[in-house]
Amino acid sequence: MFAGHVGIPRMLKLFDKYNIKATWFIPGHSLETFPEECAMIRDQNHEIGLHGYSHENPTDMTLEQQKDVLDKTFKLLTEFCGKPPRGSVAPWWETSKEGAELLLNYGIEYDHSMGHEDCQAYWLRLGDSWTKIDYTKKAEEWMKPLIRGTTETGLVEIPSNWYIDDLPPMMFIKNAPNSHGWVNPRDVEDIWKDHFEYFYREHDEFIFPITVHPDVSGRPHVLLMHERFIEWVNQHEGVEWMTFEQVSDDFKSRNKPKEGALLPKMRHE
């Protein structure tokens, strides 16, 4: 209730103050529970993308369940926004082996769930496989390297990064073994600055995909951290705030999928 009724308006006010358009990945349950606040997001011209229905974990779901969730949420967002979503984030950043192909079948152009990179977009590769350790078997049976998949796609991956995510250090969750909640936001701010400074020094071009949540970043101490961080970032020459669809479009304008890659299916808007 706090995230929907209080956190969202506060974050929208923050973005408006700095003239930032963000990408909001909204679960279907949140969309149907907080339609007025989600309409504020839409009407202020922020991008809205897929994020499951109840923040369910795709790795715990059957293929049929995954299809049902994607079908419902895709239709919900398309009707709500007047256009189909272009991007998706897997809840918990937990991806199933079928997830990427399901997104491609719906014409989704980019994903934000993987972490092969941290500051560069890339074309997602499918089919990686590895052998899990099984202590009931001889070691020689599980001492095997990862096998890289050979299925290339035209799905742009905008990498996820736990270290530039507000939730793990600053949200208390009962019964979660790594729950924090009382981490000083200035410590988080320092980590974000170190990441940014390194990328800025080492790369001619890079992306900095920050992940924030209204139930965390709607709190006063975190909002003030965002204000300090935004103003600090803006002191750097050549920085531009972009939505994820803009990042995806920029990447695609300069990179082409490999021949034979699985491409997003054409959509009829």
Buried (B, 14 or more C-beta within 10 A) or exposed (E): EEBBEBBBBBBBEBBEEEEBBBBBBBBBBBBEEBEEBBEBBBEEEBBBBBBBBEEBEBBEBEEEEBBEBBEEBBEBBBEBBEEBBBBBBBBBBBBBEBBBBBBBEBBBBBBBBBEEBBBBBBBBBBEEEEEEEEEEEEEEEEEEEEEEEEBBBBBBBBBBBEEBBBBBBBBEEEEEEEEBEEEEBEEBBEEBBEBBEEBBEEEEEBBBBBBBBBBBBBBEEBBBBBEBBBEEBEEEEEEEBBBBBBBBBBBBEEEEBEEEBBBBEEEEE
